[in-house]
Amino acid sequence: MDEPIIEMCHVFKTYPSQISALSDVSLEISPGEFTFIVGPSGSGKSTLLRILFSAEKPTSGEVVVHGMHITQPGFKKIYQLRRKMGIVSQDFKLLRDRTVNANVAFALEITGHARKEAKNRASEVLRRVGLEDREGDSILSLSAGEKQRVAIARAVVHSPPLLIADEPTGNLDAKMILDVMEIFTDLHQKGTTIVFSTQFTGLVKHYPYRVIQILNGQISDGRRVDIHQEKEVKAGE
Amino acid sequence: MFFLQYVMRRAFQNMKGNLFPNLITIGIIVISMLIFSTFSLLAFNLTNFLKIWEDKIEILAYLKQGTPSSEVEPLLRKTRLLEGVEVVRYVSPFDAMTFMETKLGGQKNLLGGIQPTVLPPSFEIQLKKDYRNSTKIKEVVSQLKKIPQFEEIQYGQEWVETFSVLVHILRLTQWILGGLLLIAIVFITSNTLQLTISSRREEIEVMHWVGASPSFIRVPFYVEGLIQGLLGGVLAILFLFLLHQGFLLYIPPSMQAWLARIPVLFLPPETIVWILLGGMVLGFFGSIVASMRVLKYK
């Protein structure tokens, strides 16, 4: 069995205001796995994900991502960790003064790729997310769903083995959610490990992936939803 | 090469994007550096003047009236052996009278009736180069004072001391003022760069997310600080040069004769280089302060 790509061991996170965001969270995620983190607003989903990409440090506990002990004191290679992952958020975090292609290419340029190469790779990925016709357009002219697709394209343009998505469907309507989920499913099928947080339990029921429930900073794990099995059961009934 | 290109492009983009705050910063650096360099220039010229004056400095040791002429030669030998003494010339009362007549020119008849013997004989003592300063002169004078045949020793000590004190005060003011201005420059550069960083907050956040190395994010801001400091320094030197040239062109007639023998120099190249380097270092330091405050990897 492969080494887990993510390991969290007895992780606690308490904010200075004494609000406990995570309480004794332990979990492992294997390479290639698609994991939903599901819970209501304020349950600790974002804190968990922010710890995974080292935007926050846990109060105690150990976290290993890609074999890097990111909770060890003095861990300074955050940028190396992030080069091995893609991050997508609900608010897209796109640069409004640049075109669609420039936003995606930016992720490659600032990690040392030549401009032309970055531009070509960005075009390739934009084609994969169905935005080949909008490459030269300004970000401001895009719909929310299109913006999220650009954000996903930027997150995966460097082909990371791990994609962390913090409520990527939060601002989207039903049609857009389906479009975006199709891209995530496609990436997963190509081998990308995906950690996907959402507060909509209805969404996860449609996908045969692992679901981790989080409530008041505590997780309950282990349920694997297999949509095909569920369908078979329903048909048998 | 790519990194360098990126850094330069980004630094200039940052400056262009925040043109007004950058111009204000450069303007304040120019004013601060101009004040500092003006004091440097004044101190440099006064030091130079002091050096010229010190080079010409000599000690006059007056012999006691009635010193037998047989003692003059041994006394000359003894004086020549003193540390720091280069040349000693005996000035007899007759030589002194001739000198005074020459100085008075057409009015030398004022000396009519005065016997040369009323003038005391003296030694004109020229010092070695290293001894032509107020501290070293005093060492030689104290040795001369131990010789009983000398009645009085003169070397224009008041002039040398007053002038030295003036130069010291000027240097001290220059460095105190300089110190305050340096803090101001660091503070201002740091604040402008914080504005620049703040205006690029979204971009920096994205850079953090996609794994840009800290140097990739910070170095353009360091370069921006360096450029601000360098431009400020260059403009300050340029303005100072124009002021210097203007002063030379419009010297009041009352000062022209006085300044004829004293060159009013501009700062030497090495001082200019130091001022420019100083500006760059200050700009750089300001950008480090700014990045430490607001460029934490998140």
Boltz contact constraints between the chains, C-beta under 6 A:
constraints:
  - contact:
      token1: [A, 55]
      token2: [B, 298]
      max_distance: 6.0
  - contact:
      token1: [A, 78]
      token2: [B, 297]
      max_distance: 6.0
  - contact:
      token1: [A, 79]
      token2: [B, 211]
      max_distance: 6.0
  - contact:
      token1: [A, 79]
      token2: [B, 213]
      max_distance: 6.0
  - contact:
      token1: [A, 82]
      token2: [B, 211]
      max_distance: 6.0
  - contact:
      token1: [A, 83]
      token2: [B, 211]
      max_distance: 6.0
  - contact:
      token1: [A, 87]
      token2: [B, 209]
      max_distance: 6.0
  - contact:
      token1: [A, 93]
      token2: [B, 206]
      max_distance: 6.0
  - contact:
      token1: [A, 95]
      token2: [B, 203]
      max_distance: 6.0
  - contact:
      token1: [A, 107]
      token2: [B, 210]
      max_distance: 6.0
  - contact:
      token1: [A, 110]
      token2: [B, 207]
      max_distance: 6.0
  - contact:
      token1: [A, 110]
      token2: [B, 212]
      max_distance: 6.0
  - contact:
      token1: [A, 110]
      token2: [B, 216]
      max_distance: 6.0
  - contact:
      token1: [A, 111]
      token2: [B, 211]
      max_distance: 6.0
